[in-house]
């Protein structure tokens, strides 16, 4: 979709309007989850059979949501069938998946689904081990369970369990084991929530969603024989509630509360600057220096955010003002590093935020709409940044101002065109201290700022006579700097041009699809030399201008052919997907040898034919 930059092959995060992946939010039925896609970007963490809709707001969204400097993706799960038993099971070269749903009596409906990857095992069985070193292949799984109970007419209670996990190992082998470089990551999450909904005859809607969850993020790195480790376990719980009711024929009011609490236990050892954060001058495989330490700490971050939104119909205008008032409680187990047997002294502080939001749209003539949106957004510090050794315990809120304006036109032949310009200003960003020797418990500061701006276009043809398709294009620039700097640098995920064009045709049970993608390569800092660090016995790089070069542009052409065969109540779906038809070598990272005198490229997947079959009942 427009406004979405390519996140890369090695991460399932979303880069929306120039915001870092961790600065945007994904919700399912109002409940936050860490990611929408598995690490390879090829599969979602939810099956399509359980998804009703996906609503993308890359920025300037309403007051119902907060705690993010970037954009928002809202996923709504599908209502389960009210009759019979339905299901599907299928497999292809990447993974195997299945889903089943059943109506139990007149009021109860249940569904279960699961997916597990096996592509890495297939490659290992038919290819030499060196292939996995050149093209790292993520492993992933996910599972879902949903049960719905119809209480009264237009009143329902649902229970949902979501879970997903990813693992990836990236390696740069060497004949000398001391120079081998290996990075392994494992992430997982689970969410359980209840969702109560009721729609009254007068147009009033009530939604109540309490939830509970667990996130795990583990990272093991060995560059140059010095181990690095990070382990984060986070428990999350909260409540989202809203009451929407028409006040008059021209006024609709929505009041609610969005509350979230997270309790994190963290352990980290290794270099102070590894793993790198956005803005660090770094190259993949860079050995750690002598700044090695270890720490474990815990945090408790609680946010209660009541909100109020009004929808005002004023002639051809629809005006939607909103106000969100967050109060964050940030607690930390330690305010200073451990020194001998000195007992830890924690810290606790309250951080208020008041975020006004506004959107206006007008349709002067039929099929033409002009719109503008804007607002203020705040985000609390990440638990990983609050450690007294590797971070700063007394970090406060970061802030963003969003503004956008655009127009949409519906043309003949089912063609819709949308054009939007956007601007995002960021300040109080958490960055690494520039001091050669940072102050005690102040490795990070809030001296970062920046902006993102650009234009996005979406031209979409609705399904007509079997033909459909769309073109999404975004031209943008995202910059960052320290507050005292006169000039800016490129954001680590900046991509000037992102283009996706896709088309499909359906005919007598056949579906033919084609997709072309192009994205400007992400910025990187060049290595212009190296020196022998005798303190650790390893070579260290000498860098040029920060983010002064880019990875080569990403390009891929994908094809799909699908045939559906109906046999009574059963449908058999056969598919062939060919990704990267032209076998384009799309570099995902620059890698160097032990003394940084030679460099190479770590690429994504080559041309890949994926055969699959699915049986649907």
C-alpha positions as CSV (number, residue, x, y, z in Angstrom):
1,X,0.0,0.0,0.0
2,X,1.2,3.6,-0.4
3,X,3.0,5.2,2.5
4,X,4.6,1.8,3.4
5,X,8.4,1.5,2.7
6,X,9.9,-1.9,2.3
7,X,10.9,-3.4,5.6
8,X,13.5,-5.7,4.3
9,X,13.8,-9.5,4.0
10,X,15.0,-10.0,7.5
11,X,12.3,-8.2,9.4
12,X,8.5,-8.3,9.5
13,X,8.2,-4.7,10.8
14,X,6.4,-1.9,8.9
15,X,8.0,1.4,7.9
16,X,5.1,3.9,7.7
17,X,5.7,7.5,6.6
18,X,9.4,7.3,7.5
19,X,8.9,6.0,11.1
20,X,11.0,3.2,12.5
21,X,9.2,-0.2,12.7
22,X,9.1,0.0,16.5
23,X,7.3,3.4,16.3
24,X,4.2,2.1,14.6
25,X,1.4,-0.1,16.0
26,X,-0.5,-3.1,14.9
27,X,-3.8,-4.0,16.5
28,X,-6.2,-7.0,16.1
29,X,-9.7,-6.2,17.3
30,X,-8.1,-3.3,19.2
31,X,-5.4,-5.4,20.9
32,X,-1.8,-4.5,20.1
33,X,0.5,-7.2,18.7
34,X,4.2,-6.8,18.0
35,X,4.2,-7.6,14.2
36,X,1.8,-8.2,11.4
37,X,4.1,-10.3,9.3
38,X,6.6,-13.1,9.9
39,X,10.3,-12.3,9.5
40,X,10.4,-13.1,5.7
41,X,7.6,-10.7,4.9
42,X,5.9,-13.5,2.8
43,X,3.3,-14.6,5.4
44,X,1.1,-12.8,7.8
45,X,0.8,-13.9,11.5
46,X,-2.9,-14.3,10.9
47,X,-4.6,-16.6,8.3
48,X,-6.6,-14.8,5.6
49,X,-9.6,-17.0,6.5
50,X,-9.7,-15.3,9.9
51,X,-9.3,-11.7,8.7
52,X,-12.3,-9.5,7.9
53,X,-10.5,-6.3,7.0
54,X,-7.1,-4.5,7.3
55,X,-7.2,-0.7,7.7
56,X,-3.9,1.1,7.1
57,X,-3.4,4.6,8.6
58,X,0.3,5.5,8.0
59,X,-0.2,8.6,10.0
60,X,-2.6,11.4,11.2
61,X,-5.1,8.9,12.6
62,X,-7.8,9.7,15.2
63,X,-7.7,10.0,19.0
64,X,-8.9,6.4,19.6
65,X,-5.3,5.2,19.3
66,X,-2.0,6.4,20.7
67,X,1.4,5.5,22.2
68,X,3.1,5.7,18.8
69,X,5.1,8.2,16.8
70,X,4.4,6.4,13.5
71,X,1.4,4.8,11.8
72,X,-1.3,2.4,12.7
73,X,-2.6,-0.9,11.2
74,X,-6.0,-2.1,12.4
75,X,-7.0,-5.7,11.7
76,X,-10.5,-6.9,12.3
77,X,-11.2,-10.7,12.7
78,X,-14.0,-12.2,10.6
79,X,-17.3,-13.3,12.0
80,X,-17.5,-17.1,12.0
81,X,-20.0,-19.0,9.9
82,X,-23.3,-19.6,11.7
83,X,-24.0,-23.0,10.1
84,X,-22.1,-26.2,9.4
85,X,-18.5,-27.2,9.5
86,X,-16.0,-25.4,7.3
87,X,-12.2,-25.9,6.9
88,X,-9.2,-25.9,4.7
89,X,-5.8,-27.6,4.8
90,X,-2.9,-27.0,2.5
91,X,0.8,-27.0,1.9
92,X,3.4,-25.6,-0.4
93,X,7.2,-25.4,-0.4
94,X,7.2,-22.7,2.3
95,X,4.9,-24.0,4.9
96,X,1.8,-26.0,5.8
97,X,-1.4,-24.5,7.2
98,X,-4.9,-25.5,8.2
99,X,-8.1,-24.0,9.6
100,X,-11.4,-25.4,10.7
101,X,-14.6,-23.7,12.0
102,X,-17.9,-25.1,13.3
103,X,-21.2,-23.9,14.5
104,X,-22.2,-25.7,17.7
105,X,-26.0,-25.2,18.1
106,X,-27.6,-21.9,17.4
107,X,-25.4,-19.7,19.5
108,X,-21.8,-21.0,19.7
109,X,-19.2,-20.9,16.9
110,X,-15.6,-22.0,17.2
111,X,-12.6,-21.9,14.9
112,X,-8.9,-23.0,15.1
113,X,-6.0,-22.4,12.7
114,X,-2.3,-23.1,12.6
115,X,0.7,-22.7,10.3
116,X,4.3,-23.9,10.4
117,X,7.2,-23.4,8.0
118,X,9.4,-26.1,6.6
119,X,11.2,-24.5,3.7
120,X,14.5,-24.4,5.7
121,X,14.3,-28.2,6.2
122,X,13.5,-28.8,2.5
123,X,16.6,-26.7,1.5
124,X,18.8,-28.5,3.9
125,X,17.7,-31.8,2.5
126,X,18.5,-31.0,-1.2
127,X,21.2,-28.3,-1.0
128,X,24.7,-28.0,0.6
129,X,24.9,-26.3,4.0
130,X,26.7,-23.3,2.4
131,X,23.4,-22.3,0.8
132,X,21.9,-21.4,4.1
133,X,24.9,-19.2,4.8
134,X,24.4,-17.2,1.6
135,X,20.6,-17.0,1.8
136,X,19.4,-17.1,5.4
137,X,15.9,-18.7,5.7
138,X,13.6,-17.7,8.6
139,X,11.6,-20.3,10.5
140,X,8.2,-19.4,11.7
141,X,4.9,-20.6,13.1
142,X,1.5,-19.2,14.2
143,X,-1.7,-20.4,15.7
144,X,-5.2,-19.0,16.4
145,X,-8.3,-20.0,18.3
146,X,-11.6,-18.1,18.3
147,X,-14.9,-18.9,20.0
148,X,-18.1,-16.7,19.7
149,X,-21.2,-16.8,21.8
150,X,-24.4,-15.0,20.6
151,X,-26.0,-13.5,23.7
152,X,-28.9,-11.6,22.3
153,X,-29.7,-10.0,18.9
154,X,-26.8,-7.8,17.9
155,X,-24.9,-8.8,21.1
156,X,-21.9,-11.1,21.1
157,X,-19.0,-12.3,23.3
158,X,-15.9,-13.7,21.7
159,X,-12.7,-15.2,23.1
160,X,-9.6,-15.2,20.9
161,X,-6.1,-16.7,21.3
162,X,-3.3,-15.6,19.0
163,X,0.3,-16.8,18.9
164,X,3.3,-16.6,16.6
165,X,7.0,-17.1,16.6
166,X,10.0,-16.5,14.3
167,X,13.7,-17.6,14.3
168,X,16.5,-16.6,12.0
169,X,20.3,-17.2,11.9
170,X,22.5,-15.0,9.8
171,X,26.1,-16.1,9.4
172,X,29.3,-15.0,7.6
173,X,31.5,-18.2,7.7
174,X,35.3,-18.1,7.8
175,X,38.1,-20.6,7.6
176,X,39.3,-19.2,11.0
177,X,36.6,-20.0,13.6
178,X,37.7,-16.8,15.5
179,X,36.6,-14.7,12.6
180,X,33.2,-16.4,12.0
181,X,30.2,-14.1,12.5
182,X,26.9,-15.5,13.6
183,X,23.7,-13.7,14.6
184,X,20.6,-15.6,15.8
185,X,17.3,-14.1,16.8
186,X,14.1,-15.7,18.2
187,X,10.9,-13.8,18.8
188,X,7.4,-14.9,19.8
189,X,4.1,-13.5,21.2
190,X,0.8,-14.7,22.5
191,X,-2.4,-12.7,23.1
192,X,-5.7,-13.8,24.7
193,X,-8.6,-11.4,24.8
194,X,-12.4,-11.3,25.3
195,X,-14.4,-9.0,23.0
196,X,-17.9,-7.9,23.9
197,X,-19.9,-6.0,21.3
198,X,-23.5,-4.7,21.4
199,X,-25.4,-2.7,18.8
200,X,-28.6,-1.0,19.9
201,X,-31.5,0.0,17.7
202,X,-30.8,3.7,18.1
203,X,-27.3,3.4,16.5
204,X,-25.4,3.1,19.8
205,X,-22.4,0.7,19.7
206,X,-20.6,-0.7,22.8
207,X,-17.2,-2.4,22.6
208,X,-15.3,-3.9,25.6
209,X,-12.0,-5.7,25.1
210,X,-9.9,-6.9,28.1
211,X,-6.7,-8.7,27.1
212,X,-3.6,-10.4,28.4
213,X,-0.4,-11.4,26.6
214,X,3.3,-12.3,26.5
215,X,6.2,-11.3,24.3
216,X,9.7,-12.8,24.1
217,X,12.7,-11.5,22.2
218,X,16.0,-13.3,22.3
219,X,19.2,-12.4,20.4
220,X,22.6,-14.2,20.4
221,X,25.5,-12.7,18.5
222,X,29.1,-13.8,18.1
223,X,31.3,-11.4,16.1
224,X,35.0,-11.9,16.6
225,X,34.6,-14.4,19.5
226,X,33.0,-11.9,21.9
227,X,29.5,-13.1,22.7
228,X,26.5,-10.7,22.8
229,X,23.2,-11.6,24.3
230,X,19.9,-10.0,24.9
231,X,16.7,-11.5,26.4
232,X,13.5,-9.6,27.0
233,X,10.4,-11.2,28.5
234,X,7.3,-8.9,28.6
235,X,3.9,-9.5,30.1
236,X,1.1,-7.2,28.8
237,X,-2.4,-6.6,30.0
238,X,-5.0,-4.0,29.4
239,X,-8.5,-2.9,28.4
240,X,-10.0,-1.1,25.5
241,X,-13.6,0.2,25.8
242,X,-15.7,2.5,23.7
243,X,-19.2,3.9,23.6
244,X,-20.4,5.4,20.3
245,X,-23.8,7.0,20.1
246,X,-25.6,9.6,17.9
247,X,-26.3,12.8,19.8
248,X,-28.3,14.3,16.9
249,X,-28.7,13.5,13.3
250,X,-25.6,15.5,12.5
251,X,-23.4,14.6,15.6
252,X,-22.0,11.3,16.7
253,X,-19.9,11.1,19.8
254,X,-17.4,8.3,20.8
255,X,-16.0,8.1,24.3
256,X,-13.7,5.5,25.6
257,X,-10.5,4.4,27.3
258,X,-7.4,2.7,26.0
259,X,-5.3,1.2,28.8
260,X,-2.1,-0.9,28.6
261,X,0.3,-2.1,31.1
262,X,3.6,-4.0,30.5
263,X,5.9,-5.7,32.9
264,X,9.3,-6.5,31.3
265,X,12.3,-8.5,32.6
266,X,15.5,-7.8,30.7
267,X,19.0,-9.2,30.5
268,X,21.8,-7.9,28.3
269,X,25.5,-8.6,28.0
270,X,28.2,-7.5,25.5
271,X,29.1,-4.3,23.9
272,X,27.3,-1.0,24.8
273,X,26.9,-0.3,21.1
274,X,25.7,-3.7,19.9
275,X,23.1,-4.4,18.8
276,X,23.0,-1.1,16.9
277,X,20.2,1.3,17.2
278,X,18.8,3.7,14.5
279,X,21.5,6.3,13.9
280,X,24.5,4.3,14.9
281,X,27.4,4.2,12.5
282,X,27.7,0.4,12.1
283,X,28.3,-2.4,9.6
284,X,27.1,-6.0,9.8
285,X,29.7,-8.2,11.4
286,X,31.6,-5.3,13.1
287,X,33.4,-6.8,16.1
288,X,32.7,-5.3,19.5
289,X,35.2,-3.0,21.1
290,X,36.4,-3.0,24.6
291,X,33.1,-1.5,26.0
292,X,31.7,-4.8,27.3
293,X,29.3,-5.0,30.2
294,X,26.3,-6.9,31.5
295,X,23.1,-5.9,33.2
296,X,19.6,-7.2,34.1
297,X,16.7,-5.0,35.1
298,X,12.9,-4.8,35.1
299,X,10.4,-2.1,34.1
300,X,6.8,-1.5,34.6
301,X,5.1,0.9,32.1
302,X,1.4,1.7,32.6
303,X,-0.7,4.0,30.4
304,X,-4.3,5.0,30.8
305,X,-5.6,7.0,27.8
306,X,-9.2,8.2,27.8
307,X,-10.4,9.7,24.5
308,X,-13.3,11.6,23.1
309,X,-14.1,11.9,19.4
310,X,-17.0,13.8,17.7
311,X,-18.2,13.3,14.1
312,X,-19.9,16.5,12.9
313,X,-21.8,16.6,9.6
314,X,-21.9,20.2,8.4
315,X,-23.4,20.2,5.0
316,X,-20.9,18.7,2.6
317,X,-18.2,18.8,5.4
318,X,-17.4,16.0,7.8
319,X,-15.4,17.4,10.7
320,X,-13.9,15.0,13.2
321,X,-12.2,16.6,16.2
322,X,-10.7,14.3,18.9
323,X,-8.8,14.6,22.1
324,X,-6.7,12.0,23.9
325,X,-5.3,12.4,27.4
326,X,-2.6,9.8,28.4
327,X,-1.0,9.4,31.8
328,X,2.1,7.1,31.8
329,X,3.6,5.6,34.9
330,X,7.2,4.5,34.2
331,X,8.9,2.4,36.9
332,X,12.4,1.0,36.8
333,X,14.1,-1.4,39.1
334,X,17.4,0.4,39.1
335,X,18.3,4.1,38.7
336,X,22.1,3.4,38.7
337,X,24.3,0.5,37.7
338,X,25.2,-2.2,40.2
339,X,28.3,-1.4,42.3
340,X,29.4,-4.3,44.6
341,X,26.6,-5.2,47.0
342,X,25.0,-1.8,46.9
343,X,21.2,-2.4,46.9
344,X,19.3,-1.2,43.9
345,X,17.3,2.0,44.2
346,X,14.5,2.1,41.6
347,X,12.8,5.1,40.0
348,X,9.2,6.0,39.3
349,X,7.7,9.0,37.5
350,X,4.5,10.1,35.9
351,X,4.4,11.4,32.3
352,X,1.3,13.2,31.1
353,X,0.4,13.8,27.5
354,X,-2.5,15.7,25.8
355,X,-3.0,14.9,22.1
356,X,-5.5,16.9,20.1
357,X,-6.4,15.4,16.7
358,X,-8.5,16.8,13.8
359,X,-9.7,15.5,10.4
360,X,-11.8,17.3,7.8
361,X,-13.3,16.0,4.6
362,X,-15.6,17.5,2.0
363,X,-17.2,16.3,-1.2
364,X,-18.0,19.3,-3.4
365,X,-19.2,17.1,-6.2
366,X,-20.1,13.4,-6.5
367,X,-17.2,11.0,-6.6
368,X,-14.6,13.7,-5.5
369,X,-13.4,14.1,-1.9
370,X,-10.8,16.4,-0.4
371,X,-9.5,15.7,3.1
372,X,-6.9,16.9,5.6
373,X,-5.8,15.5,8.9
374,X,-3.4,16.3,11.7
375,X,-2.6,15.9,15.3
376,X,-0.1,15.4,18.1
377,X,1.3,12.0,19.1
378,X,3.4,10.8,22.1
379,X,5.3,7.6,22.7
380,X,6.8,6.3,26.0
381,X,10.4,5.0,26.2
382,X,11.0,1.4,25.3
383,X,11.9,-1.0,28.2
384,X,15.1,-1.8,26.4
385,X,16.2,1.8,26.7
386,X,15.6,2.1,30.5
387,X,18.5,0.0,31.7
388,X,21.1,1.9,33.9
389,X,24.1,0.4,32.1
390,X,23.0,0.3,28.4
391,X,20.4,3.0,28.6
392,X,19.0,5.8,30.7
393,X,16.3,5.1,33.4
394,X,14.8,8.6,33.5
395,X,13.8,8.9,29.8
396,X,10.6,10.8,29.0
397,X,8.1,10.9,26.2
398,X,9.0,11.3,22.5
399,X,6.7,13.5,20.4
400,X,5.5,13.7,16.8
401,X,3.3,16.1,14.9
402,X,1.5,14.6,11.8
403,X,-0.2,16.6,9.0
404,X,-1.6,15.3,5.7
405,X,-3.9,16.6,2.9
406,X,-5.2,14.8,-0.2
407,X,-7.9,14.1,-2.7
408,X,-9.7,11.0,-4.0
409,X,-11.6,10.7,-7.3
410,X,-13.7,7.9,-8.6
411,X,-13.4,7.6,-12.3
412,X,-15.4,5.5,-14.9
413,X,-14.6,1.8,-15.4
414,X,-14.3,1.2,-11.6
415,X,-11.1,3.2,-11.2
416,X,-10.3,5.0,-8.0
417,X,-7.4,7.4,-7.6
418,X,-6.1,8.8,-4.3
419,X,-3.3,11.4,-3.9
420,X,-2.0,12.4,-0.4
421,X,0.8,14.6,0.8
422,X,2.2,14.2,4.3
423,X,4.6,15.8,6.8
424,X,5.8,14.4,10.1
425,X,7.9,16.4,12.6
426,X,9.7,14.4,15.4
427,X,11.4,15.6,18.5
428,X,12.7,14.3,21.9
429,X,13.8,11.2,20.1
430,X,15.9,8.7,22.1
431,X,19.5,8.6,20.7
432,X,22.9,7.5,21.8
433,X,24.9,10.0,23.9
434,X,27.6,11.7,21.8
435,X,29.9,12.0,24.8
436,X,33.0,9.8,24.5
437,X,32.4,8.8,28.1
438,X,28.7,9.2,28.9
439,X,27.6,10.2,32.4
440,X,26.5,7.5,34.8
441,X,23.2,5.9,33.8
442,X,23.0,8.2,30.8
443,X,24.1,6.2,27.8
444,X,21.1,7.5,25.9
445,X,19.7,11.0,25.6
446,X,16.6,12.6,24.1
447,X,18.5,14.9,21.8
448,X,17.2,13.5,18.5
449,X,14.8,15.1,16.1
450,X,13.8,14.9,12.5
451,X,11.1,15.0,9.9
452,X,9.5,12.9,7.1
453,X,7.7,14.2,4.2
454,X,6.5,13.1,0.8
455,X,3.6,12.2,-1.5
456,X,1.7,8.9,-2.1
457,X,-0.5,7.8,-5.0
458,X,-2.9,4.9,-5.2
459,X,-4.7,4.0,-8.4
460,X,-7.0,1.0,-8.0
461,X,-9.3,-0.8,-10.3
462,X,-12.1,-2.7,-8.7
463,X,-13.0,-6.2,-10.0
464,X,-14.8,-5.9,-13.3
465,X,-15.1,-8.4,-16.0
466,X,-12.6,-10.6,-14.2
467,X,-9.9,-7.9,-14.2
468,X,-8.6,-6.0,-11.2
469,X,-5.4,-4.4,-10.0
470,X,-3.7,-1.3,-8.5
471,X,-0.6,0.8,-8.5
472,X,0.8,2.2,-5.3
473,X,3.7,4.7,-5.4
474,X,5.3,6.7,-2.6
475,X,8.0,9.4,-3.0
476,X,9.4,10.5,0.4
477,X,12.4,11.5,2.4
478,X,13.1,10.9,6.1
479,X,15.9,12.7,8.0
480,X,17.3,12.7,11.5
481,X,19.8,14.8,13.4
482,X,20.9,15.8,16.9
483,X,19.3,18.9,18.1
484,X,22.6,20.9,18.0
485,X,23.4,19.8,14.5
486,X,23.0,22.2,11.6
487,X,22.6,19.5,9.0
488,X,20.6,16.3,8.9
489,X,21.4,12.7,7.8
490,X,19.2,10.2,6.1
491,X,17.0,8.0,8.3
492,X,18.3,4.4,8.3
493,X,15.2,3.1,6.6
494,X,14.8,6.0,4.2
495,X,13.6,4.9,0.7
496,X,13.1,7.7,-1.9
497,X,10.9,5.7,-4.3
498,X,8.6,2.7,-3.5
499,X,6.4,1.3,-6.3
500,X,4.2,-1.7,-6.4
501,X,2.0,-2.6,-9.4
502,X,-0.2,-5.6,-9.4
503,X,-2.9,-7.0,-11.6
504,X,-5.1,-10.1,-11.6
505,X,-7.6,-11.8,-13.9
506,X,-10.2,-14.4,-13.0
507,X,-11.7,-16.7,-15.7
508,X,-13.6,-20.0,-15.3
509,X,-11.9,-21.1,-12.0
510,X,-8.5,-19.8,-13.1
511,X,-6.7,-16.9,-11.5
512,X,-3.7,-15.2,-13.0
513,X,-1.7,-12.6,-11.1
514,X,1.4,-10.5,-11.7
515,X,3.2,-8.1,-9.3
516,X,6.2,-5.8,-9.8
517,X,8.0,-4.1,-6.9
518,X,10.7,-1.5,-6.9
519,X,12.2,0.2,-3.8
520,X,15.2,2.5,-3.4
521,X,18.0,0.8,-1.4
522,X,18.3,1.7,2.3
523,X,21.2,4.0,3.3
524,X,24.4,2.6,4.6
525,X,27.6,4.1,5.9
526,X,30.7,3.2,3.8
527,X,33.8,1.6,5.2
528,X,36.8,3.6,3.8
529,X,39.6,1.8,5.8
530,X,40.4,-0.2,8.9
531,X,42.9,-0.5,11.8
532,X,44.1,-3.3,14.0
533,X,42.7,-2.9,17.4
534,X,45.4,-4.5,19.5
535,X,43.3,-4.3,22.7
536,X,41.0,-7.0,21.4
537,X,43.1,-8.5,18.6
538,X,40.6,-7.6,15.8
539,X,40.3,-5.2,13.0
540,X,37.9,-2.3,13.4
541,X,36.4,-0.3,10.4
542,X,37.0,3.3,9.6
543,X,33.8,4.9,8.3
544,X,33.0,7.5,5.7
545,X,30.1,9.9,5.7
546,X,27.1,8.5,7.8
547,X,24.5,6.9,5.5
548,X,26.6,8.3,2.5
549,X,25.8,5.3,0.3
550,X,22.8,3.1,-0.4
551,X,22.2,-0.6,-1.0
552,X,21.3,-1.3,-4.6
553,X,17.6,-0.9,-5.4
554,X,15.3,-3.7,-4.8
555,X,13.3,-5.1,-7.8
556,X,11.2,-8.2,-8.1
557,X,8.7,-9.5,-10.6
558,X,6.3,-12.2,-9.2
559,X,3.8,-14.4,-11.0
560,X,0.9,-16.5,-9.8
561,X,-1.4,-19.0,-11.4
562,X,-4.2,-20.7,-9.4
563,X,-6.9,-23.2,-10.4
564,X,-10.0,-24.0,-8.3
565,X,-11.7,-27.3,-8.9
566,X,-15.1,-27.8,-7.3
567,X,-16.2,-31.3,-6.5
568,X,-19.6,-31.2,-4.7
569,X,-19.0,-29.4,-1.4
570,X,-15.2,-29.6,-1.6
571,X,-12.9,-27.3,-3.5
572,X,-9.4,-28.1,-4.4
573,X,-7.1,-25.1,-5.1
574,X,-3.8,-25.7,-6.9
575,X,-1.4,-22.9,-7.1
576,X,2.0,-21.9,-8.5
577,X,3.8,-18.8,-7.3
578,X,7.1,-17.8,-8.9
579,X,8.8,-15.0,-6.9
580,X,11.6,-13.0,-8.3
581,X,11.0,-14.4,-11.8
582,X,14.1,-12.6,-13.3
583,X,16.3,-13.9,-10.5
584,X,17.3,-10.4,-9.4
585,X,20.1,-10.4,-6.8
586,X,18.5,-8.1,-4.3
587,X,21.1,-7.2,-1.7
588,X,19.8,-7.0,1.9
589,X,23.1,-6.1,3.6
590,X,26.8,-5.3,3.0
591,X,29.3,-7.7,4.6
592,X,33.1,-7.4,4.9
593,X,36.0,-9.8,5.4
594,X,37.9,-9.9,8.7
595,X,40.1,-6.8,8.0
596,X,37.4,-4.9,6.0
597,X,39.6,-4.9,2.8
598,X,36.9,-6.7,0.7
599,X,33.2,-6.5,0.8
600,X,30.3,-8.6,-0.5
601,X,26.5,-8.6,-0.4
602,X,24.1,-10.7,1.6
603,X,21.1,-11.3,-0.7
604,X,17.5,-12.2,-0.3
605,X,15.7,-15.1,-2.0
606,X,16.6,-15.9,-5.6
607,X,13.9,-17.0,-8.1
608,X,11.7,-19.4,-6.4
609,X,8.8,-21.6,-7.7
610,X,6.3,-22.4,-5.0
611,X,3.9,-25.2,-5.7
612,X,0.9,-25.5,-3.4
613,X,-2.3,-27.3,-2.9
614,X,-5.3,-26.5,-0.6
615,X,-8.5,-28.4,0.1
616,X,-11.5,-26.3,1.2
617,X,-14.7,-27.6,2.7
